[in-house]
Structures are given as C-alpha cells and as structure tokens.
Amino acid sequence: MKILYGVQGTGNGHITRARAMARALGGRNIDVQFLVSGRPKVKLFDMEPFGDYWWREGLTFHARKGRVILSETVIKSRPMQLAQDIRELNVSEFDLIVTDYEPVTAWAGKLAGIKTIGLGHQYAFSQNIPQARGTMVDKLVLQSFAPADLELGLHWHHFGAPILPPIAPVHDCVGPENRDFILVYLPFESRLEITQMLKQFPDTSFVIYHPEVEPYRVKNLTWRQPSRTRFPLDLGACRGVICNAGFELASETLQLGKKLLVKPMAKQVEQHSNALALQTLGWGSSMNRLDASAVSQWLHSGEGVKVSYPDTAGAVADFIERGATGDPWQLVHRLWAKTELPEQQYRDQRIAA
C-alpha cells in the first residue's frame, strides 16, 4: 500500500503527532510519502522521521501577542498559490491519503476521488463536544479547511461521541523529576508580558520556551529556545505547565499527571474550546489573558490529574494497514476501553455508535 500523509506544520502539535504516526507506520507493508505545509521550510526542524518529505506553502494563521490577526492572515495568504499546489499535486500513485488537517493533500485527494482519512483534533469538532461559541466563518473554515471522507477526531475524552483518544506519546519525557519549577510554553505571547507576569513570583522558578529568544537566565526566569531533545526532559521534570490551549502539549501534560494552566489565543475558537473542555472535565485551569492573579491561584491549587491513554497511533496504523476498511467505531470503543480516566462526571457516559 502507498499512502500520502499530509501534515499541518503551523504548530508543533501536528508535527509531534505525525512523528508518532511515522514510528507506528514504520516496519509495515506501507510506503509513506509525507507532505508538510503551513510553515516556511527553513523554520522546520527535527524532520528526520519524515524522510524525503515534500513541502508546500499551504495556509496558516498569523498571530501576535497571543491573538490571531485575521487581517494579517488574509493579507499573507496566497489563495492562488494554494489552488495551484492542489491542482498540480499528482496523487494518482497513492492508494490512500491521510491528512492531519493539511489542506493541500486533503483537497487534492477530494478532487481526485481518492479515499482520504482526516486524523487530528480538529476533526473532533464535527461531534457534540464542548465548544466555544464561534462565528459562522469559524465554523465554515473548520469544516472546509481540510475535508476528508473519514474523520478520525481525537480528544482528551470521548464525551459520548465516536472520537479517538489522543496520539501524544510521552516516552521521551524521561529523567529525574525535579518538580522545583514550572514549565512555560507561550510561543505566541509577548516576551515582555510573560516576564511582567512571572516576575511577580520570585520564589517560583520558571523555565520558559520561546521561539524569539536566545537562552539566558534572569533571577527566577530561565529562557530557552524550542528543542525536541531538552523540552521533553523539562516536561517530565516540572511540577506544572503553563501554555496556550493547544491540544498536543496538554495531552502530554495530562498523561504525566502535571498541573495545567492554559491561556487560549484570542479569536482562536479551537483553543477556547479546548480550555472549555479542560474546565468541563475538571482537568485543568484557564485564563483568558496573561493574569498574575490566575497564576497565583493556580500555583496554590492542588495536584494535576493523570490520564493513561492507550497506543492510539499503533491502533490507527493497524487500521490503515488493513486498507482502512471495516467499522472504524469498533476501533473507538476498543481504545476507550483501554483508557484509564479519572473519576469525574463523564466517566460512565457511553460512546455513541
């Protein structure tokens, strides 16, 4: 079997999930060609798991100071280039297309009539899950950005809907547990505003990863650049995480049982929905702005919630190897039966057939 695997490269979460799938698909009778879009190729790093991957410009959202800038997104998008990339992508040699919310492969597959599987968190939003109120434009973008014939949505809980547990392995988070510091990852927020918020807690050590800094340390603040080798070690050693309300890092944090405080990006309905889901489940805290009082309350709150998820990547790889045929919801039930969820209000809710 030969498959084309599209990866949305805007954030590190999609790439992290795709790395896990690359490992799961390796060693099988499957020839995988990866395509990445949504980020300039020069800004991609640690891409070895994807071999000789293809790159296209794709589409991405532009953000500044923790807010999606719609005007900048529209101005910097190049719809004619996107249409050309879709039209010129020859997918005739592939038996199946898998898209992690990547628009070029998704639309090329749709136009060519090749079966396409949508695998990712965004595909869970077609189900009845906690969702922040968005505009009609938000809903239209979510539905049409990367269409698929079969949607395999991922979420922290099934919420009674036919969605899968996360693909977020934490086997790289090894090393001694220090628990004397808080890990901070707010790449879309202002460094100055992060500093002003955290310097109010001189007795707490913070390790802050940010793409726009050189490594340095000032008093209780240690700044680091993103690193696929060091970040997992700090994640495994910290006693809590402050981050934007993306899906992958929160998934890893829950599996490690760390305290979690999220700050959703303004005007990003997916992240506000994630924050709502965490609060609904009682698995994390949220703040709508960089708020020192919210951080203080969170620092003095209890311990984190631990969730044990099964090998979703391996199960999905098995499904793909079998030709992606049969009832996928058997896969849904089987994986949630292997998931160890904390006691809370949704525990006994049945998954919809």
Buried (B, 14 or more C-beta within 10 A) or exposed (E): BEBBBBBBBBBBBBBBBBBBBBBBBEEEEBEBBBBBBBBEEEEBEBBEBBEEBBBBBBBBBBBEEBEBBEEEBEEEBEEEEBEEBBEEBEBEEBBBBBBBBBBBBBBBBBEBEBBBBBBBBBBBBBBEBBBBEBEEEBEEBBEEBBBBBBBBBBBBBBBBBBBBBBBBBBEBBEEEEBEEBBBBBBBBBBEEBBBEBBBEBEEBBBBBBBEEEEEEEEEBBBBBEBBBEBBBBBBBBBBBBBBBBBBBBBBBBBBBBBBBBBBBBBBBBBBBBBBBBBBBBEBBBBBEEBBBEBBEEBBEEEEBBBBEBBBBBBBBBEBBBEEBEEEBBEBBBEBBEEBEBBEEEBEEEEBBE
